[in-house]
Amino acid sequence: NRSLLTKVTSLHKPSIEYQYQASEKHPLLVSKALPGGRITEVEYLIDDNGKNRVHTLTKPILDGLVACTEFTYQIQGDGSGYTQIQGPSCEKTIHHYNEDLQLISIEEYLSGSLYRTQKNLWGSKRDTCNLLQTSIEDGSGNIYWAKTHSYDDQGNTLQEKEYGNLTGAHPDPLIIN
């Protein structure tokens, strides 16, 4: 018998109520209700491996209109793949992950064209599971911000370095080796 969070009450914020649906492995969140009838609903689909995956999020916006966000999934044989998120205003984001299920990039589209990409570089061997670098590129692949990480033998962060046009004074892209 599991205890599930069904209501949050606060003196300083509106109450929130949660509803769940039973499934074979674990309960699935199906709605989050805020005061005034503002309810976010979650719809699931079952993938080829029998896993429940979020298919849509629907929430009210104005005057009875709703905003719907749709999720589609593509999984390769090695376990890598992507999740495509289509937002209510036709905005699209694609989250790519590797065979270790590590997020390797997030592509953001604006008016159907690639606008920005965040890329993550993960370590191997001694640095397995460590994030070595994160960068942000424009739609043409020009890097405008990057952060690198170095670690000790136990995986503790030794150093972080940030590079980029943080002030706006130098509009040229970065060149990173």
N, C-alpha and C positions, 0 to 999 in steps of 0.2 A: 504494500500500500504506500503510494508516494504522496508527499505533501507538495502541492503546487501553489504557486503564488496566484491568488485569485482577485485580490484587491489591494491597492496601495492608497492609504489615506494620509494626508499631510496637512499641517496647519497652514502652510504657505503655498501649497499648490493644489490644483484640482485633483479629485480622486480619479483613479484609473482602475478599471475592472478587466480581467482577462478570462477568456473561455478556451477550453481545450477539447480536442477530439481524441478518443482512444485509438491507438494503433497497436500493432503487434509488439513493437519493440519499446516505444515510448510515446507519451502523449504529445500531440501536435497543437501548437498555439493556433487557434482559428479566428480569434478576434480580440481587439483591444478597444475598450469603450471609454471615451472621455465624456464629461458632462455635455449636455445639449445635443445628445444623439450623434455625436461625432465618433463613428466606429470604423476602425481599420480592420478589414477582413483579409484573411490569408487563405488562399486556395492551393492545394497540393496536387501533384501528379506523382505517379509511381514510375520510376525509370526502369530500364532494361534489367537492372540488377536487383529490382524489388525495393529500392530505397525511395522514401518519400522526399520529394524536392519541392520547394516553393515554386509555384507556377505563376500566381498573380498576387499582388497586394492592391487592395482597393480601399480608397478613403474618400470621404466627402470633402468637397472644396467650397463651392458657393451655391446657394439657392437650389439645392437638390442635385447639383452636378457632382459627379465622382471623378477622381483621378485614378487611373489604373497603371500599374507598373508590371511588366511581364518579364519572366525569366525563362531563358532557354539554355540548355546544357549540351555540351559536346565532350565526350570522353573518348580518348584514344586507347588503343590496346595496352600501352605501357602505363596507363593511369594518368597521363597528362591530359590537359584539355582546357576548356574555357566555359565561362558563364556569360551570356549576353543579357544585358538588362536594357529593356526598352521602356523609357519613361513616358509619363503622360503627355508631355509636350514634344513627342517624337525625338527626345534626346536619347542617345544610345551610348552605352558604356560596355566594354568587354574586358572581363577579368581573366587573364591567362595564368595557368599554374602548371608546374612541372610534374614529373612522375612521383616526386616526394610530396606533392600537394602544397608546394611553396608557391606563393604568389610571385610571378615573374614580371607581369606587366598589367597596367590598367590603361586601356585606350579610351579616350573620350572623344565623341563625335559631336559636331555642331553643324546643323543644316546638311547632314549627310556626309560631311567630310571630316577626316581625322584632324582634330584640333590640338590635342595634347596627349602625351604618353608618359606615364610614370613607369620606370623600369627598375627592377630589383635584381641584383647580382648576388647569388648565394655561393657560399664556400664549398669546398670539397676537401677530402682527406682530413687534415688537422682541423680545418674550419667547417666541417660538415655541419649543417643546420645554422650556421652563422650568416647573417646578412652582411655582406662586404660593402655593397654600394647601392644607393638609391639615387636616381636621377630623374629630372623632368625635361622632356623634349617637346618642341613644338611639332606641328603636323608634318614638317619637312625633315624631322630627325635632328634638328639643331638642339644641343643641350644648353639649357639656361640655368640649371641648378643641379648640384650634386652633393651628396654626403657620403663619406667613406667611413668605415669602421674597422678597427683592428682589435684583436682579442689575444688574451694570454692562453696558455695550454689548457686551462680549465673552462675556457669559453667566456671569461669575464671581459667586459669592454675595457680596453686600454686607452683607446683614443678615438675620437670622432672629429672629422674635419668637414667643413662646409665650404663649397665653392659656388660662385655665381654672381649674378647681377642683383644683389640684395637691395641696393639703394636706387637702382634705375639709372645710374650715371653711365654705365657701360653696356650698351644694348647689343654688343657682339656676342655670339654664342661661345660656349666654352669648348676647349679641345682637351679631352681626357684620354690618357693612354690606358 
